Amino acid sequence: MITISRSTFYKRYIPSTARVVKTSLRKWDQFCFVMSLEQRGIVPFEPGTQKYVENFANFNPILFESEFFLMMRKDENKAKKYVVLDALVQSLLVDGKTGRNLDVNTARVFFNFICAWWRLNEIDLDPYKLKAIKWPKKILERVQGISRKNISDIIALCDDLHKGIFYVCVYSAMRIDEVLSMSWSWIDFDKQPLKISIPGKYTKTKQDRITFVGNEAATWLKSHKKNDGLVFSSPRTGNKMYYSAVWQYFSNRRMKLNLVQQKENGRHHIKIHSFRGYAENKLGRGTGGSEFAHSILGHRENLISYNQSGKTDEDAAADYESALPFLALSEQTLKDQNTDLKNQLQMVQADLQRLSKGWLAT
């Protein structure tokens, strides 16, 4: 007897994670399909082939799953559970429908959700035996980063709403789901640079933090300022925008610019998450260094360390401003900031010359 429905399982998670849960269960269905073929003495079809796709479409995973769970609950099958899970690991590394190889870390995410699904269906799993399951070594590929020009070119193809979303992604280093959840009440317009306070409820680590925005992002937010409600909402419904819709919009612009380079597992080098990678690199060049950059990104240990070092919000704002010349997207902004830096340097040099002349005179 299945104790929880799949739809309820999805609803346990935030929208962005629920999407991963659905994918995990699709992978589980693919594995059930392979097991059903083996039980009937049929050699499993090669992943990604037409035969696989056609036969999988006629397969009823829910019926097979209920019989499988019934069998796995029996005491005599305690050891068999881990044999099945070991085979599941190998299955997760290849997508059945496309035949593409999956990243090891991605497969681990799917595996963890499938194990959670088993537990909710009254299948006891020993955490120590789960840890003993062998995973292949992850092959690290060289990732192509996103450049300032790439970002500017993508944003140039966007409508006003998506320009605002992507500007905030770049300048704040927030995750896309945090950006789409952002309320006007999070933004302190009296601060320079604009300060954004992200409640822990909306962060991946469930820990509140602050970040900042400058230049184009600040200009966009000031020109669209409201008293309450979501900063970015669906023009059609007024509700929170779906990540999948924003991702598809981004993907279309990426395609137009031919920024379609992929890794072996089929995942693109340049994606929305690349904005965070760009921000991390540039924020680390300011006076706050890499610890400040990681704290802005919300990485737990760095955030705690930065705060415990006695840094105030004003210190964080100063560290952010020092990194803005590196983070800025606009060429004109960069020129203006370089001019300011040169003027400041000239003033310092003039002061040093006056001091040296006074010293020589004495």
WOVEN-V518376 format. One record per residue. N is the residue number from 1. RES is the residue in three letters. PSI is psi in radians with two decimals (* if undefined). Layout:
N;RES;PSI
N;RES;PSI
This chain:
1;MET;2.10
2;ILE;2.22
3;THR;-0.20
4;ILE;2.46
5;SER;2.80
6;ARG;-0.69
7;SER;-0.66
8;THR;-0.65
9;PHE;-0.73
10;TYR;-0.74
11;LYS;-0.19
12;ARG;-0.28
13;TYR;2.79
14;ILE;2.73
15;PRO;-0.75
16;SER;-0.60
17;THR;-0.58
18;ALA;-0.59
19;ARG;-0.69
20;VAL;-0.65
21;VAL;-0.79
22;LYS;-0.73
23;THR;-0.72
24;SER;-0.77
25;LEU;-0.50
26;ARG;-0.69
27;LYS;-0.68
28;TRP;-0.71
29;ASP;-0.67
30;GLN;-0.70
31;PHE;-0.70
32;CYS;-0.66
33;PHE;-0.80
34;VAL;-0.75
35;MET;-0.69
36;SER;-0.63
37;LEU;-0.77
38;GLU;-0.65
39;GLN;-0.54
40;ARG;0.12
41;GLY;0.36
42;ILE;2.29
43;VAL;2.15
44;PRO;2.49
45;PHE;2.63
46;GLU;2.32
47;PRO;2.44
48;GLY;-0.12
49;THR;2.83
50;GLN;-0.65
51;LYS;-0.72
52;TYR;-0.89
53;VAL;-0.79
54;GLU;-0.78
55;ASN;-0.59
56;PHE;-0.60
57;ALA;-0.48
58;ASN;0.06
59;PHE;2.43
60;ASN;1.63
61;PRO;-0.57
62;ILE;-0.75
63;LEU;-0.82
64;PHE;-0.74
65;GLU;-0.77
66;SER;-0.70
67;GLU;-0.66
68;PHE;-0.83
69;PHE;-0.65
70;LEU;-0.72
71;MET;-0.70
72;MET;-0.37
73;ARG;-0.26
74;LYS;2.46
75;ASP;-0.61
76;GLU;-0.17
77;ASN;0.30
78;LYS;-0.80
79;ALA;-0.55
80;LYS;-0.49
81;LYS;-0.75
82;TYR;-0.42
83;VAL;-0.73
84;VAL;-0.76
85;LEU;-0.61
86;ASP;-0.70
87;ALA;-0.60
88;LEU;-0.70
89;VAL;-0.84
90;GLN;-0.65
91;SER;-0.67
92;LEU;-0.35
93;LEU;-0.16
94;VAL;2.29
95;ASP;2.15
96;GLY;-0.71
97;LYS;-0.66
98;THR;-0.39
99;GLY;0.07
100;ARG;2.55
101;ASN;2.46
102;LEU;2.62
103;ASP;2.46
104;VAL;-0.75
105;ASN;-0.64
106;THR;-0.76
107;ALA;-0.63
108;ARG;-0.68
109;VAL;-0.84
110;PHE;-0.76
111;PHE;-0.77
112;ASN;-0.69
113;PHE;-0.62
114;ILE;-0.68
115;CYS;-0.68
116;ALA;-0.68
117;TRP;-0.71
118;TRP;-0.83
119;ARG;-0.70
120;LEU;-0.26
121;ASN;0.50
122;GLU;0.60
123;ILE;1.93
124;ASP;2.34
125;LEU;2.28
126;ASP;2.07
127;PRO;-0.56
128;TYR;-0.66
129;LYS;-0.54
130;LEU;-0.68
131;LYS;-0.46
132;ALA;-0.23
133;ILE;2.28
134;LYS;2.33
135;TRP;2.55
136;PRO;2.73
137;LYS;2.42
138;LYS;2.23
139;ILE;2.09
140;LEU;2.10
141;GLU;2.66
142;ARG;2.13
143;VAL;2.32
144;GLN;2.08
145;GLY;2.94
146;ILE;2.38
147;SER;2.92
148;ARG;-0.71
149;LYS;-0.73
150;ASN;-0.83
151;ILE;-0.81
152;SER;-0.70
153;ASP;-0.71
154;ILE;-0.84
155;ILE;-0.56
156;ALA;-0.42
157;LEU;0.01
158;CYS;2.73
159;ASP;3.06
160;ASP;-0.74
161;LEU;-0.85
162;HIS;-0.47
163;LYS;-0.79
164;GLY;-0.77
165;ILE;-0.85
166;PHE;-0.58
167;TYR;-0.79
168;VAL;-0.70
169;CYS;-0.82
170;VAL;-0.87
171;TYR;-0.45
172;SER;-0.33
173;ALA;0.37
174;MET;2.66
175;ARG;2.67
176;ILE;-0.65
177;ASP;-0.55
178;GLU;-0.72
179;VAL;-0.78
180;LEU;-0.35
181;SER;-0.13
182;MET;2.31
183;SER;2.71
184;TRP;-0.46
185;SER;-0.28
186;TRP;-0.35
187;ILE;2.27
188;ASP;1.77
189;PHE;-0.17
190;ASP;-0.20
191;LYS;2.65
192;GLN;1.97
193;PRO;2.87
194;LEU;2.28
195;LYS;2.39
196;ILE;2.17
197;SER;2.00
198;ILE;2.02
199;PRO;2.52
200;GLY;-0.46
201;LYS;-0.49
202;TYR;-0.02
203;THR;2.76
204;LYS;-0.64
205;THR;-0.02
206;LYS;0.58
207;GLN;2.20
208;ASP;2.66
209;ARG;3.01
210;ILE;2.74
211;THR;-3.11
212;PHE;2.87
213;VAL;2.59
214;GLY;3.09
215;ASN;-2.16
216;GLU;-0.65
217;ALA;-0.78
218;ALA;-0.72
219;THR;-0.77
220;TRP;-0.81
221;LEU;-0.70
222;LYS;-0.66
223;SER;-0.28
224;HIS;0.23
225;LYS;2.35
226;LYS;2.97
227;ASN;-0.57
228;ASP;3.14
229;GLY;3.13
230;LEU;2.50
231;VAL;-0.76
232;PHE;1.99
233;SER;2.78
234;SER;2.19
235;PRO;-0.46
236;ARG;-0.74
237;THR;-0.38
238;GLY;-0.02
239;ASN;3.09
240;LYS;2.40
241;MET;2.54
242;TYR;2.40
243;TYR;-0.72
244;SER;-0.65
245;ALA;-0.72
246;VAL;-0.71
247;TRP;-0.74
248;GLN;-0.67
249;TYR;-0.80
250;PHE;-0.77
251;SER;-0.69
252;ASN;-0.71
253;ARG;-0.69
254;ARG;-0.71
255;MET;-0.74
256;LYS;-0.53
257;LEU;0.03
258;ASN;0.60
259;LEU;1.09
260;VAL;0.30
261;GLN;2.37
262;GLN;2.72
263;LYS;3.08
264;GLU;-0.54
265;ASN;0.07
266;GLY;-0.10
267;ARG;2.50
268;HIS;2.58
269;HIS;-0.78
270;ILE;2.10
271;LYS;3.11
272;ILE;-0.65
273;HIS;-0.32
274;SER;-0.45
275;PHE;-0.68
276;ARG;-0.67
277;GLY;-0.72
278;TYR;-0.82
279;ALA;-0.72
280;GLU;-0.78
281;ASN;-0.79
282;LYS;-0.70
283;LEU;-0.53
284;GLY;-0.19
285;ARG;-0.15
286;GLY;-3.00
287;THR;-0.39
288;GLY;-0.28
289;GLY;-2.89
290;SER;-0.54
291;GLU;-0.72
292;PHE;-0.77
293;ALA;-0.80
294;HIS;-0.55
295;SER;-0.66
296;ILE;-0.64
297;LEU;-0.26
298;GLY;0.33
299;HIS;2.09
300;ARG;-0.94
301;GLU;-0.74
302;ASN;-0.63
303;LEU;-0.78
304;ILE;-0.81
305;SER;-0.75
306;TYR;-0.76
307;ASN;-0.68
308;GLN;-0.27
309;SER;0.03
310;GLY;0.14
311;LYS;2.31
312;THR;3.04
313;ASP;-0.58
314;GLU;-0.67
315;ASP;-0.73
316;ALA;-0.70
317;ALA;-0.70
318;ALA;-0.72
319;ASP;-0.68
320;TYR;-0.80
321;GLU;-0.59
322;SER;-0.39
323;ALA;-0.22
324;LEU;-0.66
325;PRO;-0.52
326;PHE;-0.56
327;LEU;-0.46
328;ALA;2.44
329;LEU;-0.63
330;SER;2.27
331;GLU;-0.66
332;GLN;-0.70
333;THR;-0.75
334;LEU;-0.74
335;LYS;-0.76
336;ASP;-0.75
337;GLN;-0.65
338;ASN;-0.65
339;THR;-0.76
340;ASP;-0.74
341;LEU;-0.70
342;LYS;-0.72
343;ASN;-0.74
344;GLN;-0.69
345;LEU;-0.73
346;GLN;-0.68
347;MET;-0.71
348;VAL;-0.75
349;GLN;-0.68
350;ALA;-0.72
351;ASP;-0.71
352;LEU;-0.68
353;GLN;-0.74
354;ARG;-0.72
355;LEU;-0.71
356;SER;-0.65
357;LYS;-0.72
358;GLY;-0.65
359;TRP;-0.72
360;LEU;-0.61
361;ALA;-0.52
362;THR;*
